[in-house]
C-alpha cells in the first residue's frame, strides 16, 4: 500500500521535470541529421590568461561557461559588467564544471601582466575566471562571428572602443544557450537562474 501511495507523487515529480523547457540554442541550425538538429558550436581557440597559462577550447570542453568581451582600460560599460560578473563568480565559482572567460578586445595593451594586475585589483579568482589575451584578429573573429558580440575600435569613443556588453552562456558541448545584458542587474539575475539548468543538463 505504501508503494501505491508513493507512485502518484513520483509521477507528479517526473511530470514536472519532463515539462521544464530546455534553454534554446542560439544561432541558425547548421544541418539536420535524422531527427537531430545540429547547432553551431564555439570553435577551438588558443589564448593566454592572466597567469600566463595557455587556455584552449579543450579546457572548457565538458564545462558550462559564461563569456564576455571587455578591456581593462574601458571607462564606460566594463566596470558595470565587472560588478555583475563578480555576482556570477561568487555564486558558481566553486563548481569544477563552471568557468568564466573574459576576452580582451585590446590585447596589445592588455598583456598578461596587465591582466594579472587588473585581476588582482578586482579580486578575480583565476582558478575559474580566465581573462584572455592573444592575437587581435583571432579574438575579433571569435567574438564577431561566433559569440555574436560586436566590437570595433573608435577613437571618438571613451577608451577607444565600442563593444557590446552581453554575457554569453555556453553549454558543455560549446553551444550558445543564452545572451544577457551584462550591465543590467535584472538580466544577470535571469542568467543566474538559468545557468543551473545547464549545469544539470546531461
Z-matrix of the N, CA and C atoms (Angstrom, degrees):
N
C 1 1.458
C 2 1.521 1 111.25
N 3 1.335 2 116.76 1 -40.82
C 4 1.457 3 120.51 2 178.65
C 5 1.524 4 110.80 3 -58.48
N 6 1.335 5 116.28 4 -39.09
C 7 1.452 6 119.82 5 -179.60
C 8 1.513 7 111.17 6 -66.43
N 9 1.344 8 115.66 7 -37.25
C 10 1.456 9 120.22 8 -179.62
C 11 1.516 10 110.93 9 -68.08
N 12 1.321 11 117.41 10 -36.05
C 13 1.467 12 121.97 11 178.17
C 14 1.526 13 109.74 12 -67.89
N 15 1.330 14 116.93 13 -37.64
C 16 1.470 15 121.46 14 -176.49
C 17 1.528 16 112.56 15 -70.66
N 18 1.333 17 116.40 16 -33.70
C 19 1.463 18 120.66 17 -173.82
C 20 1.529 19 114.04 18 -56.79
N 21 1.347 20 120.20 19 -43.86
C 22 1.472 21 118.62 20 178.57
C 23 1.516 22 112.67 21 -60.38
N 24 1.333 23 117.16 22 -38.67
C 25 1.459 24 120.66 23 178.94
C 26 1.526 25 110.70 24 -65.60
N 27 1.332 26 116.79 25 -40.44
C 28 1.457 27 121.21 26 177.29
C 29 1.525 28 110.33 27 -62.64
N 30 1.322 29 116.60 28 -40.81
C 31 1.460 30 120.76 29 179.16
C 32 1.514 31 111.57 30 -63.18
N 33 1.339 32 115.91 31 -39.07
C 34 1.466 33 120.02 32 178.30
C 35 1.513 34 110.98 33 -64.88
N 36 1.327 35 116.73 34 -43.15
C 37 1.464 36 121.45 35 179.90
C 38 1.526 37 110.21 36 -62.53
N 39 1.324 38 116.92 37 -46.79
C 40 1.457 39 120.54 38 -179.70
C 41 1.513 40 111.56 39 -64.26
N 42 1.324 41 117.26 40 -36.56
C 43 1.463 42 120.99 41 178.96
C 44 1.511 43 110.41 42 -65.35
N 45 1.335 44 116.52 43 -40.84
C 46 1.471 45 120.55 44 179.13
C 47 1.522 46 110.11 45 -64.26
N 48 1.343 47 116.18 46 -41.92
C 49 1.452 48 119.62 47 -178.99
C 50 1.530 49 111.25 48 -65.96
N 51 1.331 50 115.95 49 -40.50
C 52 1.454 51 119.32 50 -175.11
C 53 1.522 52 112.41 51 -73.50
N 54 1.356 53 116.99 52 -22.55
C 55 1.462 54 119.47 53 -178.07
C 56 1.523 55 112.37 54 -92.27
N 57 1.327 56 117.90 55 -3.58
C 58 1.465 57 120.03 56 176.77
C 59 1.523 58 108.69 57 -71.41
N 60 1.330 59 117.62 58 114.92
C 61 1.466 60 118.83 59 -175.34
C 62 1.530 61 111.89 60 -69.63
N 63 1.312 62 114.84 61 145.09
C 64 1.454 63 119.24 62 175.41
C 65 1.527 64 109.39 63 -75.31
N 66 1.318 65 115.61 64 153.98
C 67 1.455 66 118.79 65 173.84
C 68 1.524 67 108.93 66 -65.31
N 69 1.325 68 117.82 67 143.47
C 70 1.469 69 120.05 68 -178.01
C 71 1.527 70 111.17 69 -69.47
N 72 1.315 71 114.81 70 160.03
C 73 1.460 72 121.84 71 172.21
C 74 1.525 73 107.58 72 -92.42
N 75 1.321 74 116.84 73 133.83
C 76 1.452 75 121.01 74 179.61
C 77 1.522 76 110.30 75 -94.17
N 78 1.316 77 115.82 76 143.76
C 79 1.461 78 120.20 77 -179.07
C 80 1.512 79 111.41 78 102.82
N 81 1.308 80 116.35 79 156.19
C 82 1.462 81 121.39 80 179.39
C 83 1.523 82 110.85 81 -74.15
N 84 1.333 83 117.87 82 138.07
C 85 1.470 84 120.38 83 177.97
C 86 1.528 85 111.08 84 -56.72
N 87 1.326 86 116.19 85 140.38
C 88 1.460 87 120.52 86 179.96
C 89 1.523 88 111.68 87 -84.70
N 90 1.328 89 116.04 88 -37.46
C 91 1.461 90 120.02 89 179.36
C 92 1.523 91 109.07 90 -169.47
N 93 1.304 92 115.86 91 168.51
C 94 1.452 93 122.45 92 177.39
C 95 1.524 94 108.07 93 -119.89
N 96 1.322 95 116.18 94 125.93
C 97 1.464 96 121.67 95 178.71
C 98 1.528 97 107.30 96 -118.03
N 99 1.315 98 116.73 97 107.82
C 100 1.456 99 119.97 98 -175.70
C 101 1.517 100 109.79 99 63.46
N 102 1.326 101 115.39 100 -121.16
C 103 1.461 102 120.59 101 177.39
C 104 1.524 103 112.35 102 -97.40
N 105 1.315 104 116.95 103 3.88
C 106 1.469 105 121.28 104 -176.20
C 107 1.531 106 111.12 105 -101.63
N 108 1.314 107 115.41 106 130.72
C 109 1.461 108 121.34 107 174.09
C 110 1.522 109 108.41 108 -94.82
N 111 1.313 110 117.23 109 126.13
C 112 1.459 111 122.27 110 -177.98
C 113 1.525 112 109.21 111 -96.37
N 114 1.315 113 115.75 112 119.54
C 115 1.459 114 121.22 113 -179.86
C 116 1.530 115 110.50 114 -101.40
N 117 1.326 116 117.03 115 155.43
C 118 1.472 117 119.31 116 -178.68
C 119 1.523 118 111.88 117 -65.15
N 120 1.298 119 115.81 118 144.82
C 121 1.463 120 121.54 119 177.62
C 122 1.526 121 109.35 120 -120.34
N 123 1.311 122 115.50 121 160.78
C 124 1.459 123 120.70 122 179.47
C 125 1.535 124 108.33 123 -69.32
N 126 1.320 125 118.31 124 127.32
C 127 1.475 126 120.38 125 -178.96
C 128 1.531 127 111.34 126 -72.52
N 129 1.299 128 114.92 127 169.40
C 130 1.458 129 120.06 128 178.24
C 131 1.534 130 109.85 129 -63.62
N 132 1.310 131 116.07 130 151.25
C 133 1.459 132 121.28 131 179.41
C 134 1.519 133 108.79 132 -148.62
N 135 1.316 134 115.88 133 167.96
C 136 1.460 135 120.81 134 178.98
C 137 1.522 136 109.26 135 -150.13
N 138 1.334 137 115.98 136 110.79
C 139 1.454 138 122.18 137 178.25
C 140 1.528 139 108.80 138 -136.84
N 141 1.326 140 115.95 139 174.13
C 142 1.466 141 120.76 140 -176.91
C 143 1.511 142 109.86 141 -113.93
N 144 1.334 143 116.24 142 135.08
C 145 1.465 144 118.76 143 -177.71
C 146 1.527 145 111.49 144 -93.46
N 147 1.329 146 115.58 145 -176.77
C 148 1.462 147 122.10 146 -173.62
C 149 1.527 148 113.34 147 -67.19
N 150 1.319 149 117.33 148 -13.96
C 151 1.466 150 121.12 149 176.52
C 152 1.530 151 112.16 150 -96.65
N 153 1.349 152 116.01 151 3.60
C 154 1.456 153 119.84 152 -178.18
C 155 1.514 154 113.46 153 82.06
N 156 1.304 155 117.52 154 10.75
C 157 1.458 156 122.15 155 -179.22
C 158 1.529 157 109.55 156 -90.71
N 159 1.303 158 117.01 157 135.50
C 160 1.467 159 121.71 158 176.04
C 161 1.527 160 108.54 159 -76.38
N 162 1.323 161 115.33 160 124.49
C 163 1.460 162 122.24 161 -179.52
C 164 1.522 163 108.40 162 -110.79
N 165 1.317 164 115.70 163 125.43
C 166 1.463 165 121.55 164 179.30
C 167 1.528 166 110.62 165 -116.88
N 168 1.315 167 114.76 166 168.79
C 169 1.456 168 119.06 167 178.13
C 170 1.518 169 112.21 168 -56.73
N 171 1.327 170 116.62 169 -31.95
C 172 1.462 171 120.82 170 -179.87
C 173 1.525 172 112.13 171 -62.91
N 174 1.337 173 116.93 172 -24.47
C 175 1.465 174 120.45 173 -178.31
C 176 1.524 175 112.86 174 -73.30
N 177 1.336 176 117.18 175 -16.04
C 178 1.469 177 119.60 176 176.93
C 179 1.528 178 111.09 177 -114.65
N 180 1.316 179 117.28 178 4.78
C 181 1.457 180 119.67 179 176.44
C 182 1.520 181 109.44 180 -64.72
N 183 1.324 182 116.89 181 130.69
C 184 1.458 183 120.85 182 -177.73
C 185 1.508 184 113.55 183 83.84
N 186 1.332 185 117.26 184 1.51
C 187 1.461 186 122.23 185 178.92
C 188 1.529 187 110.03 186 -116.21
N 189 1.315 188 115.72 187 154.90
C 190 1.463 189 122.33 188 170.33
C 191 1.524 190 107.05 189 -92.87
N 192 1.336 191 116.54 190 136.27
C 193 1.463 192 117.35 191 178.12
C 194 1.520 193 112.00 192 -144.12
N 195 1.324 194 114.02 193 160.29
C 196 1.462 195 122.19 194 174.75
C 197 1.521 196 106.96 195 -113.77
N 198 1.331 197 116.50 196 131.04
C 199 1.462 198 121.73 197 -179.73
C 200 1.519 199 110.55 198 -115.05
N 201 1.317 200 115.31 199 147.87
C 202 1.462 201 121.66 200 175.15
C 203 1.528 202 108.02 201 -145.80
N 204 1.349 203 115.13 202 164.70
C 205 1.466 204 121.51 203 175.61
C 206 1.519 205 107.68 204 -124.47
N 207 1.342 206 115.56 205 130.06
C 208 1.466 207 121.28 206 -170.87
C 209 1.522 208 108.72 207 -151.55
N 210 1.336 209 117.84 208 -178.97
C 211 1.466 210 121.92 209 164.59
C 212 1.515 211 107.78 210 -151.94
N 213 1.317 212 115.98 211 148.24
C 214 1.463 213 120.42 212 -168.03
C 215 1.517 214 113.98 213 -67.34
N 216 1.344 215 118.03 214 -26.41
C 217 1.472 216 120.25 215 -178.66
C 218 1.528 217 112.03 216 -94.75
N 219 1.329 218 117.29 217 10.18
C 220 1.465 219 122.24 218 -179.27
C 221 1.532 220 110.33 219 -64.41
N 222 1.344 221 117.51 220 122.33
C 223 1.460 222 119.85 221 -178.47
C 224 1.527 223 113.76 222 -97.97
N 225 1.329 224 117.39 223 -1.00
C 226 1.463 225 119.68 224 -172.25
C 227 1.528 226 112.29 225 -105.74
N 228 1.345 227 117.64 226 -90.37
C 229 1.466 228 118.70 227 -172.89
C 230 1.523 229 114.14 228 -87.65
N 231 1.328 230 117.90 229 -19.57
C 232 1.471 231 119.56 230 -174.55
C 233 1.532 232 114.08 231 -62.16
N 234 1.331 233 120.06 232 -40.25
C 235 1.462 234 118.27 233 176.44
C 236 1.528 235 112.75 234 -59.97
N 237 1.327 236 116.98 235 -35.71
C 238 1.469 237 120.52 236 176.74
C 239 1.519 238 110.28 237 -68.12
N 240 1.326 239 115.68 238 -41.00
C 241 1.463 240 120.17 239 178.27
C 242 1.522 241 111.06 240 -63.93
N 243 1.313 242 116.45 241 -41.49
C 244 1.467 243 120.81 242 179.07
C 245 1.526 244 110.54 243 -59.58
N 246 1.312 245 116.18 244 -45.64
C 247 1.469 246 120.45 245 -179.62
C 248 1.521 247 110.82 246 -59.67
N 249 1.326 248 116.52 247 -42.10
C 250 1.466 249 120.00 248 -178.50
C 251 1.522 250 111.89 249 -74.27
N 252 1.340 251 117.68 250 -37.92
C 253 1.461 252 119.61 251 179.24
C 254 1.525 253 110.87 252 -66.95
N 255 1.308 254 117.40 253 -30.34
C 256 1.466 255 120.04 254 176.73
C 257 1.525 256 110.73 255 -64.05
N 258 1.328 257 117.08 256 -31.85
C 259 1.468 258 120.08 257 174.69
C 260 1.527 259 110.19 258 -62.41
N 261 1.325 260 115.78 259 -43.95
C 262 1.461 261 120.76 260 179.07
C 263 1.529 262 110.21 261 -64.24
N 264 1.328 263 115.77 262 -43.24
C 265 1.464 264 121.16 263 -179.95
C 266 1.526 265 111.54 264 -61.45
N 267 1.312 266 116.23 265 -43.79
C 268 1.462 267 120.33 266 -177.94
C 269 1.530 268 111.90 267 -65.62
N 270 1.328 269 116.19 268 -32.40
C 271 1.463 270 119.64 269 -176.77
C 272 1.524 271 112.59 270 -82.94
N 273 1.339 272 117.72 271 -36.41
C 274 1.464 273 119.83 272 -171.89
C 275 1.533 274 114.17 273 -118.95
N 276 1.318 275 117.56 274 -2.26
C 277 1.457 276 120.59 275 -172.27
C 278 1.512 277 115.54 276 -65.24
N 279 1.323 278 118.20 277 -18.35
C 280 1.462 279 119.30 278 -178.86
C 281 1.529 280 112.63 279 -85.77
N 282 1.328 281 116.55 280 0.24
C 283 1.466 282 119.73 281 178.73
C 284 1.528 283 110.44 282 -88.03
N 285 1.308 284 116.64 283 132.55
C 286 1.458 285 121.57 284 -179.44
C 287 1.527 286 111.66 285 -69.76
N 288 1.338 287 116.46 286 -23.58
C 289 1.467 288 120.32 287 -177.11
C 290 1.528 289 112.48 288 -97.76
N 291 1.326 290 116.87 289 24.21
C 292 1.470 291 121.29 290 179.36
C 293 1.517 292 110.36 291 -133.57
N 294 1.347 293 116.75 292 142.51
C 295 1.456 294 122.29 293 176.32
C 296 1.529 295 110.25 294 -143.12
N 297 1.327 296 115.05 295 159.86
C 298 1.465 297 122.83 296 170.33
C 299 1.517 298 107.23 297 -119.92
N 300 1.335 299 117.09 298 131.92
C 301 1.464 300 122.39 299 178.44
C 302 1.521 301 108.67 300 -119.86
N 303 1.332 302 116.01 301 118.04
C 304 1.464 303 122.09 302 178.07
C 305 1.526 304 108.10 303 -113.55
N 306 1.335 305 116.40 304 108.38
C 307 1.458 306 122.11 305 -177.59
C 308 1.531 307 109.41 306 -91.89
N 309 1.322 308 117.14 307 126.62
C 310 1.461 309 120.43 308 177.82
C 311 1.524 310 110.48 309 -80.12
N 312 1.348 311 116.06 310 130.06
C 313 1.467 312 120.01 311 176.28
C 314 1.529 313 111.00 312 -90.66
N 315 1.334 314 116.08 313 3.28
C 316 1.470 315 121.86 314 176.90
C 317 1.528 316 108.12 315 -126.43
N 318 1.339 317 117.10 316 60.39
C 319 1.470 318 120.08 317 -171.21
C 320 1.520 319 114.54 318 -67.21
N 321 1.327 320 118.02 319 -19.25
C 322 1.462 321 119.38 320 179.04
C 323 1.525 322 110.03 321 -68.23
N 324 1.320 323 116.44 322 -46.34
C 325 1.472 324 120.08 323 177.41
C 326 1.525 325 111.81 324 -81.85
N 327 1.313 326 116.56 325 -31.08
C 328 1.467 327 119.54 326 -179.36
C 329 1.528 328 110.15 327 -88.19
N 330 1.308 329 114.49 328 74.99
C 331 1.463 330 120.68 329 176.25
C 332 1.523 331 109.31 330 -73.96
N 333 1.319 332 116.00 331 174.41
C 334 1.466 333 120.50 332 176.55
C 335 1.528 334 110.10 333 -57.02
N 336 1.330 335 116.96 334 -43.84
C 337 1.459 336 120.79 335 -179.93
C 338 1.518 337 112.39 336 -63.43
N 339 1.324 338 116.47 337 -40.37
C 340 1.467 339 120.87 338 178.73
C 341 1.520 340 110.55 339 -64.52
N 342 1.322 341 115.84 340 -43.94
C 343 1.464 342 119.60 341 178.24
C 344 1.527 343 111.49 342 -63.57
N 345 1.330 344 116.23 343 -39.12
C 346 1.463 345 120.36 344 -179.99
C 347 1.526 346 110.82 345 -63.61
N 348 1.332 347 116.40 346 -43.17
C 349 1.458 348 120.21 347 179.55
C 350 1.527 349 110.80 348 -67.20
N 351 1.321 350 116.02 349 -42.04
C 352 1.463 351 120.74 350 177.47
C 353 1.534 352 110.47 351 -60.46
N 354 1.327 353 115.52 352 -45.09
C 355 1.457 354 120.30 353 179.78
C 356 1.518 355 112.45 354 -63.33
N 357 1.323 356 115.46 355 -36.27
C 358 1.469 357 119.57 356 178.54
C 359 1.520 358 110.47 357 -65.85
N 360 1.335 359 116.34 358 -45.12
C 361 1.468 360 120.03 359 179.39
C 362 1.526 361 111.42 360 -63.67
N 363 1.341 362 115.82 361 -38.68
C 364 1.462 363 120.57 362 -176.83
C 365 1.532 364 112.67 363 -85.65
N 366 1.332 365 116.74 364 -2.72
C 367 1.462 366 122.48 365 -179.54
C 368 1.529 367 111.13 366 58.32
N 369 1.328 368 115.24 367 47.63
C 370 1.457 369 122.25 368 178.41
C 371 1.527 370 109.63 369 -88.04
N 372 1.301 371 116.47 370 131.24
C 373 1.466 372 122.39 371 -179.68
C 374 1.529 373 109.14 372 -86.54
N 375 1.321 374 116.62 373 108.15
C 376 1.466 375 120.68 374 -175.52
C 377 1.521 376 113.40 375 -73.96
N 378 1.327 377 117.70 376 -3.41
C 379 1.460 378 119.12 377 175.88
C 380 1.528 379 111.37 378 -67.62
N 381 1.342 380 116.12 379 -32.86
C 382 1.463 381 118.89 380 -179.03
C 383 1.529 382 113.17 381 -127.93
N 384 1.324 383 117.76 382 -11.39
C 385 1.469 384 120.85 383 -178.01
C 386 1.520 385 107.81 384 -116.58
N 387 1.321 386 115.89 385 108.05
C 388 1.453 387 121.44 386 -176.39
C 389 1.527 388 110.93 387 -105.84
N 390 1.331 389 116.05 388 119.54
C 391 1.460 390 122.04 389 171.85
C 392 1.521 391 106.94 390 -94.57
N 393 1.327 392 115.94 391 127.69
C 394 1.459 393 120.21 392 -166.42
C 395 1.524 394 113.04 393 -119.15
N 396 1.319 395 115.41 394 140.17
C 397 1.457 396 122.61 395 176.75
C 398 1.527 397 108.66 396 -134.03
N 399 1.324 398 115.75 397 161.93
C 400 1.464 399 118.95 398 -179.25
C 401 1.510 400 111.10 399 164.51
N 402 1.308 401 116.55 400 -147.57
C 403 1.453 402 121.74 401 -177.93
C 404 1.532 403 110.79 402 -65.69
N 405 1.325 404 116.07 403 125.34
C 406 1.466 405 120.92 404 -175.17
C 407 1.524 406 112.07 405 -61.88
N 408 1.333 407 117.57 406 -46.08
C 409 1.462 408 120.47 407 -179.18
C 410 1.528 409 111.08 408 -60.30
N 411 1.319 410 116.93 409 -39.44
C 412 1.466 411 121.01 410 -179.52
C 413 1.524 412 111.15 411 -66.27
N 414 1.338 413 116.51 412 -39.94
C 415 1.458 414 120.29 413 179.02
C 416 1.519 415 110.68 414 -65.80
N 417 1.329 416 116.53 415 -44.14
C 418 1.459 417 119.88 416 -178.96
C 419 1.524 418 111.51 417 -67.60
N 420 1.318 419 116.95 418 -38.91
C 421 1.460 420 120.21 419 176.82
C 422 1.527 421 110.85 420 -62.26
N 423 1.320 422 116.05 421 -44.33
C 424 1.457 423 120.72 422 179.85
C 425 1.523 424 110.68 423 -62.94
N 426 1.337 425 116.05 424 -44.76
C 427 1.455 426 119.95 425 -177.44
C 428 1.514 427 113.36 426 -68.21
N 429 1.325 428 115.78 427 -50.94
C 430 1.464 429 120.79 428 -175.28
C 431 1.528 430 112.29 429 -71.24
N 432 1.310 431 117.69 430 -43.72
C 433 1.461 432 121.25 431 -169.95
C 434 1.519 433 114.70 432 -95.02
N 435 1.333 434 117.39 433 -16.04
C 436 1.458 435 118.70 434 -176.12
C 437 1.530 436 113.81 435 -125.60
N 438 1.325 437 117.63 436 -35.45
C 439 1.463 438 119.83 437 176.79
C 440 1.526 439 112.80 438 -96.03
N 441 1.320 440 116.93 439 -1.74
C 442 1.466 441 121.96 440 178.94
C 443 1.530 442 111.87 441 58.07
N 444 1.308 443 117.28 442 36.45
C 445 1.456 444 122.94 443 -179.64
C 446 1.524 445 109.76 444 -110.19
N 447 1.313 446 115.65 445 124.24
C 448 1.463 447 120.48 446 -178.46
C 449 1.524 448 110.58 447 -82.19
N 450 1.339 449 116.75 448 139.51
C 451 1.458 450 121.59 449 177.41
C 452 1.516 451 108.94 450 -158.40
N 453 1.318 452 116.32 451 136.67
C 454 1.460 453 120.39 452 -179.88
C 455 1.519 454 109.21 453 -157.97
N 456 1.321 455 116.47 454 142.22
C 457 1.465 456 120.57 455 175.52
C 458 1.522 457 108.82 456 -72.54
N 459 1.331 458 116.61 457 136.85
C 460 1.464 459 122.32 458 179.25
C 461 1.526 460 107.79 459 -151.75
N 462 1.321 461 115.64 460 106.90
C 463 1.465 462 120.05 461 -175.25
C 464 1.526 463 112.40 462 -65.54
N 465 1.312 464 117.70 463 -15.11
C 466 1.465 465 120.75 464 179.66
C 467 1.519 466 113.12 465 -86.09
N 468 1.323 467 116.08 466 -7.86
C 469 1.460 468 120.72 467 -179.52
C 470 1.531 469 110.99 468 -96.38
N 471 1.340 470 117.24 469 148.60
C 472 1.468 471 119.78 470 176.04
C 473 1.531 472 111.11 471 -55.75
N 474 1.301 473 116.37 472 124.61
C 475 1.455 474 120.38 473 -179.08
C 476 1.511 475 113.89 474 88.01
N 477 1.340 476 116.86 475 -13.57
C 478 1.459 477 120.33 476 175.78
C 479 1.515 478 116.11 477 89.83
N 480 1.342 479 117.77 478 6.47
C 481 1.464 480 120.69 479 -179.80
C 482 1.526 481 110.77 480 -141.13
N 483 1.326 482 114.24 481 151.89
C 484 1.464 483 122.14 482 167.19
C 485 1.522 484 106.57 483 -116.05
N 486 1.322 485 117.07 484 131.18
C 487 1.465 486 118.89 485 178.45
C 488 1.523 487 109.95 486 -154.05
N 489 1.321 488 114.90 487 156.90
C 490 1.460 489 119.95 488 179.00
C 491 1.527 490 109.68 489 -78.37
N 492 1.311 491 114.93 490 154.83
C 493 1.460 492 119.87 491 -177.81
C 494 1.510 493 113.72 492 -108.54
N 495 1.336 494 116.41 493 28.30
C 496 1.458 495 119.17 494 -176.73
C 497 1.526 496 112.69 495 -79.58
N 498 1.337 497 114.70 496 144.09
C 499 1.452 498 122.46 497 167.90
C 500 1.531 499 106.39 498 -97.69
N 501 1.331 500 117.27 499 126.86
C 502 1.461 501 122.15 500 -177.97
C 503 1.526 502 108.98 501 -106.56
N 504 1.316 503 115.52 502 124.37
C 505 1.461 504 121.87 503 -179.59
C 506 1.525 505 109.29 504 -93.73
N 507 1.335 506 116.00 505 126.64
C 508 1.471 507 122.49 506 -174.61
C 509 1.523 508 109.36 507 -122.88
N 510 1.340 509 115.78 508 136.18
C 511 1.460 510 119.02 509 -177.24
C 512 1.535 511 112.00 510 -87.16
N 513 1.305 512 115.98 511 -175.85
C 514 1.465 513 122.05 512 -173.99
C 515 1.526 514 113.22 513 -65.31
N 516 1.338 515 116.11 514 -19.26
C 517 1.461 516 120.58 515 -179.20
C 518 1.525 517 112.71 516 -103.13
N 519 1.336 518 116.68 517 10.92
C 520 1.457 519 120.12 518 177.04
C 521 1.513 520 114.58 519 82.49
N 522 1.333 521 117.99 520 15.22
C 523 1.457 522 121.19 521 178.25
C 524 1.525 523 110.84 522 -92.24
N 525 1.310 524 116.70 523 139.04
C 526 1.463 525 121.43 524 176.40
C 527 1.524 526 108.16 525 -74.95
N 528 1.340 527 116.65 526 128.24
C 529 1.461 528 120.01 527 -175.79
C 530 1.523 529 113.28 528 -124.25
N 531 1.329 530 117.79 529 -3.64
C 532 1.456 531 119.36 530 178.24
C 533 1.510 532 111.45 531 -172.37
N 534 1.341 533 115.70 532 151.16
C 535 1.468 534 122.28 533 176.85
C 536 1.525 535 107.66 534 -133.99
N 537 1.331 536 116.39 535 132.45
C 538 1.461 537 121.54 536 -171.95
C 539 1.531 538 109.58 537 -137.59
N 540 1.307 539 116.04 538 142.12
C 541 1.458 540 121.14 539 178.35
C 542 1.525 541 109.29 540 -71.69
N 543 1.326 542 116.11 541 108.77
C 544 1.457 543 120.86 542 -176.22
C 545 1.508 544 115.01 543 -71.61
N 546 1.335 545 117.67 544 -3.49
C 547 1.464 546 120.91 545 176.16
C 548 1.521 547 111.74 546 -100.54
N 549 1.320 548 117.10 547 -4.65
C 550 1.460 549 122.27 548 -174.63
C 551 1.523 550 110.41 549 -109.82
N 552 1.329 551 118.67 550 109.67
C 553 1.467 552 121.08 551 -177.90
C 554 1.530 553 113.20 552 -56.21
N 555 1.322 554 117.95 553 -34.85
C 556 1.463 555 120.26 554 -179.40
C 557 1.524 556 111.07 555 -69.18
N 558 1.341 557 116.42 556 -38.56
C 559 1.452 558 118.49 557 179.57
C 560 1.525 559 110.88 558 -72.26
N 561 1.316 560 117.43 559 -32.51
C 562 1.467 561 120.86 560 175.98
C 563 1.525 562 109.90 561 -69.66
N 564 1.322 563 116.42 562 -32.05
C 565 1.466 564 119.97 563 173.83
C 566 1.526 565 110.13 564 -62.56
N 567 1.329 566 116.39 565 -39.13
C 568 1.466 567 120.57 566 175.79
C 569 1.527 568 110.40 567 -62.29
N 570 1.339 569 116.84 568 -42.32
C 571 1.464 570 120.81 569 175.99
C 572 1.523 571 110.82 570 -56.65
N 573 1.316 572 117.21 571 -45.52
C 574 1.457 573 120.60 572 -175.95
C 575 1.525 574 112.09 573 -70.56
N 576 1.324 575 117.00 574 -21.09
C 577 1.456 576 120.04 575 175.06
C 578 1.527 577 111.38 576 -83.03
N 579 1.338 578 116.57 577 -31.10
C 580 1.460 579 119.79 578 -177.81
C 581 1.529 580 113.18 579 -88.38
N 582 1.307 581 117.27 580 -27.97
C 583 1.466 582 120.92 581 -177.91
C 584 1.536 583 112.80 582 -56.17
N 585 1.334 584 120.13 583 -42.51
C 586 1.470 585 119.37 584 179.70
C 587 1.520 586 113.40 585 -60.20
N 588 1.329 587 117.60 586 -25.31
C 589 1.459 588 120.07 587 178.75
C 590 1.530 589 110.74 588 -65.62
N 591 1.335 590 116.67 589 -33.24
C 592 1.472 591 119.73 590 175.56
C 593 1.508 592 111.34 591 -75.64
N 594 1.340 593 116.61 592 -36.50
C 595 1.463 594 119.42 593 178.74
C 596 1.530 595 110.92 594 -63.12
N 597 1.328 596 116.31 595 -30.12
C 598 1.455 597 120.74 596 -179.62
C 599 1.516 598 112.82 597 -88.98
N 600 1.336 599 116.39 598 -15.68
C 601 1.463 600 121.58 599 -175.92
C 602 1.523 601 110.75 600 -72.09
N 603 1.300 602 116.20 601 134.30
C 604 1.475 603 121.74 602 -179.23
C 605 1.528 604 110.30 603 -97.53
